[in-house]
Amino acid sequence: MFRQLTDTVFASPQISLDDVAEAARSGFALIINNRPENEESGQIPGAAIEAAAKAAGLGYVAIPVTHAGFSEPQVAGMAEALAGSAGGKVLAYCRSGTRSTLLWALAEASRGESPDGLQEAAAGAGYDLSSIRSLLDMLAARQT
């Protein structure tokens, strides 16, 4: 269920409280919630995931992304969360894992990572970055 993007970053569809415990057992340090509250009926509230994460000794950050798209504060927040993980494993989730993967790629491009490498990593995890490729190129170009 946890799809590996890099050695330390994973994306996932909506996680359960059991998944939080599994993440803790698997050595994750941080959970990033990219799902807005009440997106779907029956969705596990972010506060419940946060409480389970903290009880398991994991960090938790909420950076909700709606289907309206991404903003610079969301990209900056994701970059900050990833940088603050100190190399520990990070699990980002949303409804399907796609928005988490797209936001991860945008954050990494804003930090100078290669769009080609990001696209390859995402594809290896089953995600497609083609819808944001021009944004990746633009963000990466700002760093050169």
C-alpha positions in Angstrom: 0.0 0.0 0.0 2.9 2.4 0.7 4.4 3.3 -2.6 8.1 4.1 -2.6 9.1 7.3 -4.4 12.6 7.6 -2.9 14.7 5.8 -0.3 12.9 7.9 2.4 9.6 9.2 0.8 6.5 7.1 0.2 3.0 8.0 -1.0 -0.2 6.2 -0.2 -4.0 6.3 -0.6 -6.0 7.1 2.5 -4.4 5.3 5.5 -6.1 3.7 8.5 -5.2 3.8 12.1 -3.7 0.3 11.6 -1.6 1.7 8.8 -0.2 4.3 11.2 0.9 1.5 13.5 2.5 -0.3 10.5 4.3 2.9 9.5 5.7 3.2 13.0 6.8 -0.5 13.0 8.4 0.1 9.5 10.6 3.0 10.8 8.7 6.0 9.4 9.3 9.3 11.2 6.7 11.5 9.7 3.2 11.3 8.2 2.0 14.1 5.9 -1.8 14.4 5.4 -2.5 15.9 2.0 -6.2 15.2 2.2 -8.8 17.9 3.0 -11.3 17.0 5.8 -14.7 15.7 4.7 -13.6 15.1 1.1 -15.6 11.8 1.2 -18.0 10.3 3.6 -16.5 7.8 6.0 -13.0 9.3 5.6 -10.9 8.9 8.7 -10.5 12.4 10.2 -7.0 13.9 10.1 -7.2 14.5 13.9 -7.6 10.7 14.4 -4.6 10.0 12.2 -2.6 12.8 14.0 -3.5 11.3 17.4 -2.5 7.8 16.3 0.8 9.1 14.8 1.7 11.0 17.9 0.9 8.1 20.1 3.2 5.9 18.0 6.0 8.5 18.2 5.6 9.8 14.7 5.5 13.4 13.5 2.4 14.6 11.7 1.8 17.5 9.3 -1.4 18.4 7.5 -1.0 20.1 4.1 -4.5 19.6 2.6 -4.7 19.8 -1.2 -8.1 20.1 -2.9 -8.7 19.2 -6.5 -8.5 22.9 -7.3 -4.7 22.5 -7.6 -1.6 23.5 -5.8 -0.5 26.8 -4.3 3.0 28.1 -3.5 2.4 27.9 0.3 1.5 24.2 -0.1 4.6 23.5 -2.1 6.7 25.4 0.4 5.0 23.6 3.3 5.8 20.2 1.7 9.4 21.2 1.1 9.7 22.3 4.7 8.1 19.1 6.0 10.5 17.0 3.9 13.5 19.0 4.9 12.5 18.7 8.6 12.3 15.0 8.5 16.1 14.8 8.9 16.3 11.9 6.5 13.8 9.8 8.3 11.2 8.0 6.3 8.1 10.0 5.3 4.7 8.8 4.4 2.4 11.2 2.5 -1.2 10.3 1.9 -4.4 11.6 0.2 -7.4 9.8 -1.4 -5.3 7.9 -4.0 -1.7 9.0 -3.3 -1.7 11.1 -6.5 -1.9 14.6 -5.0 0.7 13.6 -2.4 3.0 12.5 -5.2 2.4 15.6 -7.2 3.0 17.8 -4.2 6.2 15.9 -3.3 7.5 16.4 -6.9 6.7 20.1 -6.9 8.4 20.5 -3.5 11.5 18.6 -4.7 11.7 20.6 -8.0 11.5 23.8 -5.9 14.6 22.5 -4.1 16.4 21.9 -7.4 15.8 18.3 -8.1 15.7 17.1 -11.7 12.2 16.9 -13.2 13.3 13.9 -15.2 14.4 12.1 -12.1 11.3 13.0 -10.3 9.1 11.8 -13.2 11.0 8.5 -13.3 10.7 8.0 -9.5 6.9 8.7 -9.6 6.4 6.4 -12.6 8.2 3.7 -10.7 5.6 4.0 -7.9 2.7 4.0 -10.4 2.1 7.8 -10.6 2.2 10.1 -13.6 3.6 13.6 -13.3 2.9 14.7 -16.9 0.0 17.0 -15.8 2.5 19.1 -13.8 5.7 18.7 -15.9 5.8 22.4 -17.0 5.5 23.4 -13.4 8.3 21.1 -12.4 10.5 22.5 -15.2 9.8 26.1 -14.1 10.5 25.4 -10.4 13.7 23.5 -11.1 14.8 26.3 -13.5 14.5 28.9 -10.6 17.3 26.9 -8.8 19.9 27.1 -11.6 
